[in-house]
Amino acid sequence: MPQSSVLSQTFWDLVDSTQNLRRLGVWGDLIVVAAAAMALLLRFAVDDMLPTGFPYLTFFPAVVLTAFFFGLRPGIICAALSGLASWYFFMAPAYSLAVTPQTAIALVFYVFIVSVDIALIHIMHLAAARLRADAAETKRLYQQQRTMFQELQHRVANNMQFVSALLRLYKRNAGENPQAMLTALDDARMRLDTMSRIHRQLHDPANATRPAGDFFRDLCASLTEAAGATGVRCNVEMPPVHFDLTRLTPLSLIVVEVITNALKHAFPDGRGTISVRLAPAGDGRMVLTVSDDGKGMPAGRVSDSSLGLKIVQSLAAQIGGDVSYEARQGTTARIAFDAAA
């Protein structure tokens, strides 16, 4: 690092070190009074060594140092006390506050000099405060970006693992049937396209502070519109809660999976209602319920190992969730999960 940069950093470190002194309040004022008294005593001590004049010789350093170390108000107090002392003791006629032309000029000179000194020191402290605030904000943004980058890496790794598991499931279901393989690949492509759209919505900055209920309402509306299910109504009932992306991503994919299955199989006449509800379950857990009033899932399918159920179970496992189904007067899927990571 160049020497000039080292000296500059040392200077600003010195400025920063005065923060506690400038918060002393009344104690700081008392210290300043003592400093002005010491400057007065020093001026008396060197009076015999000085030629005529120089009434402010020891007072200027006292004003500058008190303004630098103790702040604006102590600097002004020291300047006022020093000005009065030098006027009374060291300006002719001594030991009086008489105003002569020479005294008036000297006082104006003194007021101008100390005002400029105190103003410059105060501006310097304001600049140092802005630098500290900027440095703190830069550090906060750096930490936030670092955390977001690490979270993004973790999420990408999780998503890749999920995609890999999804493809393995399709491969297992397709078996050795070429037509089934093509169907499975096409189905996998559609599911991955859906996941991609959801991820774009989740990472939209406009959705960062939205309650989960608003997000799921838009998600359900998009699903019914994409399926052309104009006769199916989707109701979303959720408290005004917010989830981080670690929770919101798998919950969104679960809702997509369950609603998509309902739109495909539950309403042969194209009419019905799908309900999405979220409620606390105690012990730091919540329950997400997705139900429909359609024809209901066959009893055998509730307990078998269908691909859709495996996908939901895999997603629920990412958030410590348990999945249960009920096939009565429609189909209901319940996912109990940990509310916080």
C-alpha positions in Angstrom: 0.0 0.0 0.0 1.4 3.5 -0.9 2.7 5.6 2.0 0.1 8.3 1.3 -2.7 5.7 1.6 -1.3 4.4 4.9 -1.1 8.0 6.3 -4.7 8.7 5.1 -6.0 5.5 6.7 -4.2 6.4 9.9 -5.7 9.8 9.9 -9.3 8.5 9.4 -8.7 5.9 12.1 -7.7 8.7 14.5 -10.9 10.5 13.6 -12.9 7.4 14.2 -11.2 6.9 17.6 -12.8 10.2 18.8 -16.4 8.9 18.6 -16.6 7.9 22.3 -15.0 11.2 23.4 -17.6 13.2 21.4 -20.4 11.3 23.3 -19.3 12.4 26.8 -21.9 15.2 27.0 -21.5 17.3 30.2 -18.3 15.5 31.1 -16.9 16.6 27.8 -17.9 20.2 28.5 -16.1 20.0 31.8 -13.0 18.6 30.2 -13.1 21.5 27.7 -13.3 24.1 30.5 -10.2 22.5 32.0 -8.5 22.6 28.7 -9.2 26.3 28.3 -7.9 26.9 31.9 -4.7 25.0 31.0 -4.3 27.1 27.9 -4.7 30.2 30.0 -2.1 29.0 32.6 0.3 28.2 29.8 -0.2 31.6 28.3 0.7 33.2 31.6 3.7 31.0 31.9 5.2 32.1 28.6 4.0 35.7 28.8 7.5 37.1 29.8 9.1 35.3 26.9 6.8 36.7 24.3 7.0 40.1 22.6 4.0 42.4 22.8 0.9 40.8 21.3 0.2 37.1 20.6 -2.8 37.0 22.9 -4.1 33.8 21.3 -0.9 31.9 21.1 -1.8 29.0 23.4 -5.6 29.3 22.9 -5.7 28.3 19.2 -4.3 24.8 19.8 -6.8 24.3 22.7 -9.7 25.2 20.5 -8.6 23.0 17.6 -7.9 20.0 19.8 -11.1 20.2 21.8 -13.2 20.6 18.6 -11.3 17.6 17.0 -11.6 15.3 20.0 -14.8 16.4 21.7 -17.0 17.8 18.9 -18.8 20.9 17.8 -20.3 22.1 21.1 -17.2 21.6 23.2 -15.1 23.4 20.5 -17.5 26.4 20.6 -17.4 26.5 24.4 -13.5 26.4 24.4 -13.4 29.1 21.7 -15.7 31.4 23.7 -13.8 30.9 27.0 -10.4 31.3 25.3 -11.6 34.5 23.5 -12.8 36.0 26.7 -9.7 35.1 28.6 -7.3 36.4 26.0 -9.4 39.6 25.7 -9.5 40.2 29.5 -5.9 39.3 30.4 -3.7 39.9 27.3 -5.2 42.7 25.3 -4.5 46.3 26.2 -5.8 47.6 28.5 -5.2 44.4 30.4 -7.7 43.1 33.0 -10.6 44.8 31.3 -13.0 44.1 28.5 -12.6 47.5 27.0 -13.2 47.7 23.2 -10.6 49.7 21.3 -10.1 49.7 17.5 -7.1 47.4 17.9 -9.1 45.1 20.2 -12.0 45.0 17.8 -9.7 44.0 14.9 -8.1 41.3 17.1 -11.4 39.9 18.2 -12.8 39.8 14.6 -9.6 38.1 13.5 -9.9 35.6 16.4 -13.6 34.8 15.7 -13.0 34.3 12.0 -10.0 32.0 12.5 -11.7 29.8 15.2 -15.0 29.7 13.2 -13.2 28.4 10.2 -11.2 25.9 12.2 -14.3 24.5 14.0 -16.3 24.4 10.8 -13.7 22.5 9.0 -13.2 20.0 11.8 -17.0 19.6 12.1 -17.3 19.0 8.3 -14.5 16.5 8.6 -16.3 14.6 11.3 -19.5 14.6 9.2 -17.5 13.2 6.3 -16.0 10.5 8.5 -19.5 9.6 9.7 -20.7 9.2 6.1 -17.6 7.1 5.3 -18.4 4.8 8.3 -22.0 4.5 7.2 -21.0 3.8 3.6 -18.5 1.2 4.8 -21.1 -0.5 7.0 -23.6 -0.5 4.1 -20.9 -2.0 1.8 -20.1 -4.6 4.3 -23.8 -5.5 4.8 -24.4 -5.7 1.0 -21.3 -7.9 0.7 -22.4 -10.2 3.4 -25.9 -10.3 1.8 -24.6 -11.1 -1.6 -22.2 -13.7 -0.2 -25.1 -15.3 1.6 -27.3 -15.2 -1.4 -24.6 -16.7 -3.6 -24.1 -19.5 -1.1 -27.9 -20.0 -0.9 -28.1 -20.0 -4.7 -25.4 -22.6 -5.0 -27.1 -24.8 -2.4 -30.5 -24.4 -4.1 -29.1 -25.2 -7.5 -27.5 -28.3 -6.1 -30.8 -29.3 -4.5 -32.7 -28.7 -7.7 -30.2 -30.7 -9.7 -30.6 -33.6 -7.3 -34.4 -33.3 -7.5 -34.2 -33.3 -11.3 -32.0 -36.4 -11.2 -34.3 -38.1 -8.9 -37.3 -37.1 -11.1 -35.7 -38.6 -14.2 -34.9 -41.8 -12.3 -38.5 -42.1 -11.3 -39.6 -41.6 -14.9 -37.0 -44.2 -16.1 -38.3 -46.7 -13.6 -41.9 -46.1 -14.5 -41.2 -46.3 -18.3 -39.5 -49.7 -18.0 -38.4 -51.1 -21.4 -41.4 -49.8 -23.3 -40.1 -47.3 -26.0 -43.4 -45.5 -26.2 -43.6 -45.3 -22.5 -40.1 -43.8 -22.5 -41.1 -41.1 -25.0 -44.2 -40.3 -23.0 -42.2 -40.2 -19.8 -39.6 -37.9 -21.4 -42.3 -35.6 -22.6 -44.0 -35.6 -19.2 -40.6 -34.8 -17.6 -40.0 -32.0 -20.0 -43.4 -30.4 -19.1 -42.7 -30.8 -15.4 -39.3 -29.2 -15.7 -40.8 -26.3 -17.7 -43.2 -25.8 -14.9 -40.4 -25.8 -12.4 -38.5 -23.3 -14.4 -41.5 -20.9 -14.6 -42.0 -21.2 -10.8 -38.4 -20.5 -10.1 -38.5 -17.3 -12.3 -41.6 -16.1 -10.3 -40.0 -17.0 -7.0 -36.8 -15.0 -7.8 -38.7 -12.0 -9.1 -37.7 -9.1 -6.7 -41.4 -8.0 -6.9 -42.4 -11.2 -5.0 -39.7 -10.9 -2.3 -42.0 -9.3 0.3 -45.4 -10.6 -0.8 -47.4 -12.8 1.6 -47.4 -16.5 0.7 -51.2 -16.4 0.1 -50.9 -13.8 -2.7 -48.2 -15.9 -4.4 -50.3 -19.1 -4.2 -53.4 -17.3 -5.5 -51.5 -16.2 -8.6 -50.0 -19.7 -8.9 -53.4 -21.4 -8.8 -54.9 -18.9 -11.3 -52.0 -19.6 -13.7 -52.4 -23.4 -13.4 -56.2 -23.3 -14.1 -55.7 -20.9 -17.0 -52.9 -23.0 -18.5 -55.1 -26.1 -18.3 -58.1 -24.3 -19.8 -60.2 -25.3 -16.8 -62.6 -22.3 -16.9 -65.1 -24.2 -14.8 -62.8 -25.0 -12.0 -62.5 -22.4 -9.1 -59.5 -22.2 -6.9 -59.8 -20.9 -3.3 -56.7 -20.0 -1.3 -57.0 -19.4 2.4 -53.7 -18.5 4.2 -52.7 -16.3 7.1 -50.4 -13.4 6.1 -47.2 -15.4 6.5 -43.9 -15.1 4.6 -41.7 -18.0 3.7 -38.1 -17.9 2.6 -37.2 -19.5 -0.7 -36.1 -22.7 1.0 -39.7 -23.3 2.1 -41.6 -21.5 -0.6 -40.0 -23.4 -3.5 -40.9 -27.0 -2.5 -44.3 -25.8 -1.3 -45.0 -24.2 -4.7 -44.0 -27.4 -6.5 -46.1 -29.5 -4.3 -49.2 -27.3 -4.9 -48.4 -27.4 -8.7 -48.2 -31.2 -8.6 -51.4 -31.8 -6.6 -53.5 -29.2 -8.5 -52.2 -30.4 -11.9 -53.3 -34.0 -11.0 -56.7 -32.7 -9.8 -57.2 -30.8 -13.0 -56.3 -33.9 -15.1 -58.3 -36.5 -13.2 -60.8 -35.0 -10.6 -63.3 -33.2 -12.8 -64.6 -35.2 -15.8 -67.2 -32.6 -16.4 -64.7 -29.8 -16.2 -66.4 -28.1 -13.2 -65.5 -28.1 -9.5 -63.5 -26.4 -6.7 -59.9 -26.7 -5.5 -59.0 -25.4 -2.1 -55.6 -24.5 -0.8 -55.3 -23.9 3.0 -52.4 -23.2 5.4 -52.8 -23.4 9.1 -50.5 -23.8 12.2 -50.2 -27.2 13.7 -48.3 -26.5 16.9 -44.7 -27.3 17.8 -43.3 -25.1 15.1 -45.1 -26.9 12.3 -47.7 -26.0 9.8 -50.1 -27.9 7.6 -50.7 -27.2 3.9 -54.0 -28.8 2.7 -54.9 -29.1 -1.0 -58.3 -30.6 -1.6 -60.8 -30.9 -4.4 -64.5 -31.8 -4.6 -64.1 -34.0 -7.7 -64.7 -37.7 -8.2 -61.9 -38.6 -5.8 -58.8 -40.7 -6.1 -59.3 -44.4 -6.3 -58.5 -46.1 -3.0 -55.7 -48.1 -4.5 -54.0 -45.1 -5.8 -53.8 -43.4 -2.4 -51.5 -46.1 -1.1 -49.6 -47.1 -4.2 -46.3 -45.8 -5.5 -47.5 -43.6 -8.4 -45.1 -41.1 -9.8 -47.0 -38.0 -8.7 -47.2 -39.2 -5.1 -43.4 -39.9 -5.1 -42.7 -36.5 -6.4 -44.8 -34.9 -3.7 -43.2 -37.0 -1.0 -39.7 -36.1 -2.3 -40.6 -32.4 -2.2 -42.1 -32.6 1.3 -39.0 -34.3 2.6 -36.9 -31.3 1.6 -38.8 -29.2 4.3 -39.1 -32.0 6.9 -42.6 -32.7 5.8 -45.0 -35.7 6.0 -47.6 -36.3 3.4 -51.0 -37.9 3.9 -54.0 -38.4 1.6 -57.7 -38.8 2.1 -60.0 -40.0 -0.7 -63.5 -39.2 0.4 -65.9 -36.7 -1.2 -63.0 -35.7 -3.4 -59.3 -36.0 -2.7 -57.3 -34.2 0.1 -53.6 -34.0 0.4 -52.1 -32.8 3.7 -48.5 -31.8 4.1 -47.3 -31.2 7.7 -43.9 -29.4 7.6 -41.5 -27.4 9.8 -42.5 -23.8 9.6 -38.8 -22.6 9.9 -35.5 -24.0 8.7 
